[in-house]
């Protein structure tokens, strides 16, 4: 049976360490759009925050 044993769960939380601990893959959302997909070693607090604020910081510099 294809896809058996696979599941997706959406977790919304302001507790970043909790989200990192619970996830295999993260999609960082910003203003309703996916700002980044992070998995494996990419899944760090630093990468989540920099992905979230990337567009905001770029707009301030421009």
OpenMM code with the backbone's topology and positions (N, CA, C; nanometers):
from openmm import Vec3, app, unit

residues = "UNK UNK UNK UNK UNK UNK UNK UNK UNK UNK UNK UNK UNK UNK UNK UNK UNK UNK UNK UNK UNK UNK UNK UNK UNK UNK UNK UNK UNK UNK UNK UNK UNK UNK UNK UNK UNK UNK UNK UNK UNK UNK UNK UNK UNK UNK UNK UNK UNK UNK UNK UNK UNK UNK UNK UNK UNK UNK UNK UNK UNK UNK".split()
positions = [
    Vec3(0.0850, -0.1173, 0.0000),
    Vec3(0.0000, 0.0000, 0.0000),
    Vec3(0.0899, 0.1242, 0.0000),
    Vec3(0.0910, 0.2032, -0.1060),
    Vec3(0.1776, 0.3222, -0.1135),
    Vec3(0.1449, 0.4243, -0.0046),
    Vec3(0.2503, 0.4825, 0.0505),
    Vec3(0.2328, 0.5892, 0.1476),
    Vec3(0.1969, 0.5413, 0.2868),
    Vec3(0.1881, 0.4130, 0.3053),
    Vec3(0.1492, 0.3599, 0.4368),
    Vec3(0.2553, 0.3943, 0.5416),
    Vec3(0.2105, 0.4361, 0.6586),
    Vec3(0.3033, 0.4680, 0.7656),
    Vec3(0.3552, 0.6103, 0.7609),
    Vec3(0.3098, 0.6877, 0.6670),
    Vec3(0.3527, 0.8278, 0.6567),
    Vec3(0.2409, 0.9183, 0.7039),
    Vec3(0.2810, 1.0269, 0.7658),
    Vec3(0.1813, 1.1226, 0.8135),
    Vec3(0.2416, 1.2617, 0.8137),
    Vec3(0.1573, 1.3597, 0.8074),
    Vec3(0.1989, 1.4991, 0.8194),
    Vec3(0.1215, 1.5616, 0.9344),
    Vec3(0.1909, 1.6393, 1.0119),
    Vec3(0.1294, 1.7091, 1.1243),
    Vec3(0.1723, 1.8544, 1.1169),
    Vec3(0.0780, 1.9444, 1.1285),
    Vec3(0.1098, 2.0871, 1.1308),
    Vec3(0.1142, 2.1312, 1.2756),
    Vec3(0.2276, 2.1888, 1.3140),
    Vec3(0.2459, 2.2375, 1.4507),
    Vec3(0.2649, 2.3885, 1.4438),
    Vec3(0.1836, 2.4600, 1.5175),
    Vec3(0.1966, 2.6052, 1.5263),
    Vec3(0.2280, 2.6369, 1.6715),
    Vec3(0.3413, 2.7022, 1.6934),
    Vec3(0.3828, 2.7302, 1.8305),
    Vec3(0.4782, 2.8483, 1.8320),
    Vec3(0.4762, 2.9216, 1.9408),
    Vec3(0.5740, 3.0288, 1.9593),
    Vec3(0.6973, 2.9762, 2.0320),
    Vec3(0.6946, 2.8486, 2.0705),
    Vec3(0.8066, 2.7859, 2.1399),
    Vec3(0.8975, 2.7168, 2.0389),
    Vec3(0.9959, 2.7900, 1.9879),
    Vec3(1.0829, 2.7396, 1.8825),
    Vec3(1.1575, 2.6121, 1.9227),
    Vec3(1.2151, 2.6017, 2.0421),
    Vec3(1.2831, 2.4766, 2.0783),
    Vec3(1.1895, 2.3546, 2.0725),
    Vec3(1.0637, 2.3745, 2.1108),
    Vec3(0.9659, 2.2663, 2.1052),
    Vec3(0.9410, 2.2239, 1.9606),
    Vec3(0.9238, 2.3190, 1.8721),
    Vec3(0.9001, 2.2891, 1.7304),
    Vec3(1.0199, 2.2157, 1.6709),
    Vec3(1.1395, 2.2603, 1.7026),
    Vec3(1.2601, 2.1946, 1.6516),
    Vec3(1.2688, 2.0497, 1.7007),
    Vec3(1.2341, 2.0270, 1.8251),
    Vec3(1.2411, 1.8927, 1.8823),
    Vec3(1.1357, 1.7987, 1.8226),
    Vec3(1.0202, 1.8517, 1.7856),
    Vec3(0.9097, 1.7695, 1.7362),
    Vec3(0.9152, 1.7413, 1.5866),
    Vec3(0.9972, 1.8130, 1.5134),
    Vec3(0.9876, 1.8073, 1.3675),
    Vec3(1.1048, 1.7363, 1.3007),
    Vec3(1.0741, 1.6776, 1.1854),
    Vec3(1.1768, 1.6247, 1.0961),
    Vec3(1.2075, 1.7268, 0.9871),
    Vec3(1.1065, 1.8043, 0.9527),
    Vec3(1.1189, 1.9063, 0.8481),
    Vec3(1.0360, 2.0261, 0.8910),
    Vec3(1.0882, 2.1455, 0.8650),
    Vec3(1.0182, 2.2690, 0.9011),
    Vec3(0.9942, 2.3534, 0.7777),
    Vec3(0.8771, 2.4110, 0.7700),
    Vec3(0.8505, 2.5138, 0.6706),
    Vec3(0.8315, 2.6432, 0.7480),
    Vec3(0.9135, 2.7406, 0.7204),
    Vec3(0.9041, 2.8704, 0.7865),
    Vec3(0.8101, 2.9568, 0.7036),
    Vec3(0.7042, 3.0058, 0.7675),
    Vec3(0.6055, 3.0895, 0.6990),
    Vec3(0.6255, 3.2350, 0.7393),
    Vec3(0.6084, 3.3246, 0.6435),
    Vec3(0.6171, 3.4679, 0.6697),
    Vec3(0.5205, 3.5387, 0.5766),
    Vec3(0.4279, 3.6145, 0.6330),
    Vec3(0.3245, 3.6849, 0.5559),
    Vec3(0.2496, 3.5912, 0.4625),
    Vec3(0.2149, 3.4706, 0.5124),
    Vec3(0.1351, 3.3768, 0.4357),
    Vec3(0.2079, 3.3000, 0.3282),
    Vec3(0.3385, 3.3129, 0.3210),
    Vec3(0.4175, 3.2428, 0.2198),
    Vec3(0.5252, 3.1586, 0.2855),
    Vec3(0.5668, 3.0538, 0.2175),
    Vec3(0.6767, 2.9719, 0.2680),
    Vec3(0.8065, 3.0473, 0.2426),
    Vec3(0.8760, 3.0801, 0.3516),
    Vec3(1.0026, 3.1528, 0.3416),
    Vec3(1.1211, 3.0569, 0.3322),
    Vec3(1.1050, 2.9350, 0.3870),
    Vec3(1.2148, 2.8380, 0.3824),
    Vec3(1.1638, 2.6996, 0.4180),
    Vec3(1.2323, 2.5997, 0.3656),
    Vec3(1.2139, 2.4607, 0.4066),
    Vec3(1.3456, 2.4176, 0.4697),
    Vec3(1.3399, 2.3743, 0.5937),
    Vec3(1.4602, 2.3356, 0.6665),
    Vec3(1.4474, 2.1916, 0.7129),
    Vec3(1.5527, 2.1128, 0.6925),
    Vec3(1.5521, 1.9750, 0.7403),
    Vec3(1.6941, 1.9344, 0.7776),
    Vec3(1.7038, 1.8322, 0.8577),
    Vec3(1.8345, 1.7823, 0.9001),
    Vec3(1.9137, 1.8879, 0.9752),
    Vec3(2.0399, 1.9019, 0.9386),
    Vec3(2.1301, 1.9963, 1.0059),
    Vec3(2.0904, 2.1420, 0.9821),
    Vec3(2.0086, 2.1695, 0.8802),
    Vec3(1.9618, 2.3069, 0.8529),
    Vec3(1.8624, 2.3558, 0.9578),
    Vec3(1.8040, 2.2625, 1.0324),
    Vec3(1.6959, 2.2908, 1.1263),
    Vec3(1.7517, 2.3450, 1.2581),
    Vec3(1.7891, 2.4725, 1.2591),
    Vec3(1.8419, 2.5370, 1.3795),
    Vec3(1.7614, 2.6633, 1.4094),
    Vec3(1.7683, 2.7088, 1.5351),
    Vec3(1.7002, 2.8338, 1.5712),
    Vec3(1.7494, 2.9479, 1.4840),
    Vec3(1.8800, 2.9542, 1.4624),
    Vec3(1.9400, 3.0612, 1.3807),
    Vec3(1.8807, 3.0623, 1.2399),
    Vec3(1.8714, 2.9461, 1.1771),
    Vec3(1.8183, 2.9389, 1.0408),
    Vec3(1.6695, 2.9715, 1.0347),
    Vec3(1.5944, 2.9282, 1.1343),
    Vec3(1.4513, 2.9606, 1.1376),
    Vec3(1.4321, 3.1114, 1.1467),
    Vec3(1.5020, 3.1736, 1.2408),
    Vec3(1.4866, 3.3185, 1.2602),
    Vec3(1.5376, 3.3978, 1.1411),
    Vec3(1.6506, 3.3578, 1.0845),
    Vec3(1.7028, 3.4325, 0.9691),
    Vec3(1.6111, 3.4159, 0.8483),
    Vec3(1.5492, 3.2989, 0.8323),
    Vec3(1.4534, 3.2784, 0.7224),
    Vec3(1.3301, 3.3647, 0.7417),
    Vec3(1.2833, 3.3740, 0.8642),
    Vec3(1.1629, 3.4524, 0.8939),
    Vec3(1.1854, 3.6010, 0.8709),
    Vec3(1.3006, 3.6510, 0.9136),
    Vec3(1.3261, 3.7954, 0.9063),
    Vec3(1.3999, 3.8390, 0.7804),
    Vec3(1.4374, 3.7475, 0.6918),
    Vec3(1.5167, 3.7786, 0.5717),
    Vec3(1.4521, 3.8882, 0.4872),
    Vec3(1.3239, 3.8732, 0.4536),
    Vec3(1.2555, 3.9734, 0.3699),
    Vec3(1.2434, 4.1072, 0.4411),
    Vec3(1.2171, 4.1033, 0.5700),
    Vec3(1.2048, 4.2264, 0.6481),
    Vec3(1.3364, 4.3037, 0.6493),
    Vec3(1.4459, 4.2332, 0.6708),
    Vec3(1.5772, 4.2983, 0.6753),
    Vec3(1.6180, 4.3496, 0.5367),
    Vec3(1.5861, 4.2733, 0.4331),
    Vec3(1.6191, 4.3171, 0.2965),
    Vec3(1.5443, 4.4449, 0.2617),
    Vec3(1.4200, 4.4577, 0.3051),
    Vec3(1.3410, 4.5780, 0.2769),
    Vec3(1.3986, 4.7000, 0.3485),
    Vec3(1.4510, 4.6790, 0.4699),
    Vec3(1.5099, 4.7912, 0.5450),
    Vec3(1.6385, 4.8403, 0.4802),
    Vec3(1.7154, 4.7498, 0.4225),
    Vec3(1.8427, 4.7862, 0.3596),
    Vec3(1.8198, 4.8595, 0.2289),
    Vec3(1.7168, 4.8206, 0.1551),
    Vec3(1.6892, 4.8787, 0.0217),
    Vec3(1.6438, 5.0222, 0.0286),
] * unit.nanometer
topology = app.Topology()
chain = topology.addChain("A")
for resn in residues:
    res = topology.addResidue(resn, chain)
    for name in ("N", "CA", "C"):
        topology.addAtom(name, app.Element.getBySymbol(name[0]), res)
